[in-house]
Amino acid sequence: MARFDGHYHYSGTVYIGCYGPADEATIHVCQFDKETGKLEVKESYGGVADASFLTLHPNGRYLYAVSETEFTGGVPGGSAVALAVGTEDGKLAFTGDTLTYGAHPCYISTDAAGTTAFVSNYSGGTITLLPIEADGTLGEASFVIEEEAELGPQADRQEQPHPHSIQKVGPYVYMADLGTDTIFIFKHGASAGAFSFVGTCRLQAGAGPRHIAFHEEIPYAYVANELDSTVTVLRVEEEGARLVPVQTLSTLPPSYEGNNFPADIHLSPSGRYLYSSNRGHNSIAVYEVNLEDGSLTAIQHHSCGGDWPRNFALTPDGGFLLAGNQNSGSVAVFALDPERGVITEQVFELAVSKPACILVS
């Protein structure tokens, strides 16, 4: 576990993935000014339809994007795309794509060794494992897995399994399924074929778990629940093989009564604060983390600076939050107070069509 010491260094490169057709620019490479918060587009890349989620290879030399489509070249299912990152100029170069064998892939991540990519297919109801080759390209799917669990009670949104986020922490892979109110846990080893089901964590009915943030210093994780506007605190037990819900609280201020759908969730680099985005209320909810028992206390709800904050990112020094507002076509940059955790002011806004993912290099 890496403890934040106030001395993180990062390149200042920010990648933005956007919804849009393949003949439009859907991936933008930006330079971020770490002093002022200004964000400047340096390159825009087309050819990837609906590039709704991005991740970097651990070595930083390859960028991966999902193309959140129902079909790829007439074949059912979306795809995952590999792009090489230029070592001198940072420019992107297409190196290949591969089918995910499920409709509307919405999340992609890699293991720490950079040998496997994990993809969630939202409409396909499956997760897919893609081997990462030595040259950074994505190989043919090694696993396509459909897990079964009781569906949630919201008939219009939980009519089938809807895998959302998927990520590996230590030896375990965690997949949040919005359709079944369940987090599935798998064990993933280094050898080919070393992927097995471990267990599940069932959340409250109608929660709709979406994204998860794992704490690096204490055995707790935090899940943003899209359908009931809550955050659930999970105690991590048995070295990660078991998750136990211990607290659930609203992402909204008590006075708000409109529709709302939480989306993204992140911990501050210090681990002392948690942030979650609200689509509808159009805000960022801020919580203080109790480092003894993992519990949360709401301390702020701040405007996201636009409409429908699907995704956001924190800079590694804890000084800024970048919110991608999908419906208003903007990325709003906010200054943070690292000591108090709160958002202090909006310092910049970048116009970009339908931003869906913000990735700080």
N, C-alpha and C positions, 0 to 999 in steps of 0.2 A: 504494500500500500504506500502510495506516494503522499507525503505530507507537504502541504503548501508552505513555502518559506518566504514568499514575497519576491522571488527572483525568477519567475518563469520568463522564458524568452520565446518569441514566436515571430514568424516571418511577416505578419501583417497581410497575408493573402487571405481573402474571403471568397468562397465559391457560393453562388446562388443558383439553385435549381428552380425551374419555373414550369408551370403548365403552359401548353401551347403545341401547335402542330410541328411536325419535323422540319417544315420549310421556314420556320421562324427560329430565332435564337432563344434557346431554353436553358442554357448554362452560361453564366457570366463569371468571369474571373476579375476580382476587384482588388485594389490596393487600399488597405485601411491605415489611416494616419493615427498612430497610437497616442498622439498628443492631443489632437483636436476632435477625433471621432469622425472625421470626414471619410467617406467611402467613394472611391472613383473606379468606374468600370474600365479595365485595361483591355479586355478581350471578351467577345461574345461568340458562343459556339452554337451552331444549328445542327440538325440531323438527328436529334433525339426527341421524339414526341413525348410530351408530358413527363419531363425529368423531375419527378416529384420528390425524390430523396437521393441524397449523395453521401458517399463516405470515401475516405482516403485509405489507401494501403498504409500499413504502419510505417513503411519507409518513406512515405510522402511522394513517391515517384509515380503513382498511379491513382487516378480518380475513377470511382465507380458510380454509375447512376442507374436507377431503375427507370424504365419507360413504362409508365402506368397505363397500359392499353389493354384492350380485350383481345386483340389479335395482333400478330406480328407477321407481316408479309403474307397475310391470308391464313396463317396457322393460328389456332386458338392459343391464347396466352400472351402475356407480356414478355419483356426481355430485360436483360441487364447488360449495360454497356461499359466497356473498359476504355479509358483515355489515358495516354501517357502524358505526364507533366514534364515539360521541358526543363532541363537542369539549369540552363542559362537564362532563358527568358520567361519560363513558367507557362508558355503556351501549351495548349492541349492538342493532342493528336489522337484521332480515333485508331484503336488497335483491334477492335472486334466486339461482337455482341453474341449473346447466347440466350436461348429461350429459358424462361422460368417455369414453364409448364403449369401456369396458373394465371387467371385473368387479373389485371390491375395490381401488379406488384407495387407495394407502397413503402417498403422499407428495405434497406440493405446495410449490412455491417460485415466486418471481418473479425477473425480471431487475431489475437496478439501476435502470432507467428506469421500472419499474412499468407496462410496456406489455404484458407477456406472462406468463402463469402456465404452469408446467410440471407435469404430473401423471404419476405412474407407476401403472399398473394392474397390480397384482400377479398376480391370477388371469387377467386378460385378456391378459397377455403383450404389452402395448402401452404406449407413452407418448403423451400428448396435450398439444397446445399450445392454450391458451385465450387469446384476446385480452382485454386488460383495457381497458374503455371509460373515457372521460373521467370518468364518474361513479363509477368503482370497480367497476362490475358486470362479470361475466364473460360474454364473448360466446360464440357458437357455435364449436366446435372448428375451428381452422384447419389442424391436422395431427393425424392419428392414425397412428402409425408402429409397425410390428412389424419388429424386426430379427431376423435369424437367425444362430445360432452353434451350435457343437457343444455338446450338453448335458453337464452334469457327471455324475460317476459315481454319485451318491447317488440311486438310483431313486425313493425315496419322497419326496424333496424337490426333485429336479431332473428331473422328468418332462417339463417344458416350460420355456420362458423365464419368469422371474419378476422383472420390473423392480421395483426397490425404491426407492432414493433417486434423485433427479434434481435437479441444480442448475446454474446458470450462473455461471461465473467468468471475467471478461473476456469475450471474444467466443465462448467455448466452453461447451457444455452437456455435462455428464458424467452418465451413467446407469449405476448399478451393477445388474447383473443376477445375482441369486442362482442362477437356474437354469442359466446357461451359464458361470459363473465368469469373467465378462467385464465390463469397463467400456467402454461405448460412448461415443464422442466425436463431437459434432456442432458445427457452426458456426452461430451464430444472429446474423443482422444486424437492422438497424432496419427495413428495408422489408418489406412483406408478401411472403411466400413465400421469404424469405431464411433458409432452414433446410436444411442439407445435412450428409450423413454425412462424417466425416473419417477415423475409424479406430477401432481397438479396443486395449485392453490386456487380455491374457489372464493370469489369475492361476493359482495352483497348482490342480490338479484337486481338486474337492470343497471348495473354499474357501467358496463362497457369499457373495460380497461384498454388503454391505448398505448401510452409511452411509459417507460420505467427509468428511474434514475437510481443507481446504486451508490451508496456512500462508500468512500475509499478508506475510512478510518474506523467506523463503527459498523456492527452487523445489522444494518437496516437498509431498506430500499423504499422507494416512493413511486406510486403509480398514479398517473392522471387518468381519471375515469370520465370518458366522453359523454356518456348518456345521463348520468345523474349529477354532474357538476361537483365532483368530489375528488379529493386526494386521499389515498389510503397508504398508511404507514405499514410496512411489512418487516417483521423481524426475520432475519436470515439465520437459519439454524442448520445444524448438521453440515457445517462448512459449505453451505450453499445448496444442499440437496432439498431443503425444505424452506418454504416461506409461510409465515403466519401473520395474518392481519391483526394489528394491535390498536390502530386508531384510524378513524375516517372523519374528515371534516370538509366543509364546503370550500369551494374555490371562489365563492361570490360574497359580496357584502350582504348583510341581512335585508337591506332595503330593496334589492333588485328582484324583480318578478318576471322578467322576460325570458325568452329562450336563450339557451347557452350551451356550448359544446367545448369543453376543455380539449386542448390539443397537445402541446409540447410541455416538457418538464425537465429542469436542470438544477443541479446543485452548484453553488458558488465554488470557486477553486479552494477556498478555505474550509468548505464543508459546513459552514455555520448558517447558511441561508439556502432556501429552496425557492425556485421560481416556476410558475405554471401559467400558461396562456389561456385566456377565455375568449372563445369566438361567440359573439352575441353581445356579451357585456363589453367586449373589445378592450380587454385589460390584461395586465400582468399581475397575478397574485403573488405576494411575497410572504414567506414564512421564515421564522427563526427556528433553527434546529437545536433541540436539546441534545447535547453530545453525550449525555449520560444514558438516556433511554430512547433516543431517536424521535421523540414526539415533536409535534409542530405547534407553533403559535402564529396565527395570522398577524402580520404587522403592517401590510400595505396592499391597496389595490390601485394601480396606476394605469392611466390610459395607455393603450398600445400605439397611439399616434396614427391610427388608421382603422381599417375594417377587416376583420377575420384573420387574426394572428395565428396562422396555421403552424408556424415554426419560428423558433428564435435561437440565438446562440449567445454565449458569454465569451468575452475575451479571456485568455488564460491568466491575465493579471487581475481579473475581477473588477476592472474599471469601467467596462461598457457592456451593454446589452443591445443586440441587434435583432429587431423584430420584423419578420416578413409578413406584411399585411396583404393577403391574397386578393381580396375583393377591391381594395383601394389602390392596388398596384404600387406599393412602396415598401422600402425597407427603412424603418425608423431606428435611429441610433440614440440610445439613452446613456447618460452618465450615471454610474452607480457610486454609492458611498460604500467602499469595501468594509469599513468598520461597522456600519449600522445595517448594511445590506439593502438599503432602500434605493429606489430610483430617485435621482435628484432633479434631472431636467432632460428634455430632448435636445440634442445638439446638432442633429443632421437628419436629412431625409433624402433618400435616393429613389427616383422613379424607375420602376422596373415592372414589367407586365406579369401579373399572377405569380408572385414569388411563393414557393412551396417549401423550400428548404434553405437554411442558412448554415454554412459549414466554415468555421474558422480554422485555418491551417495551423 
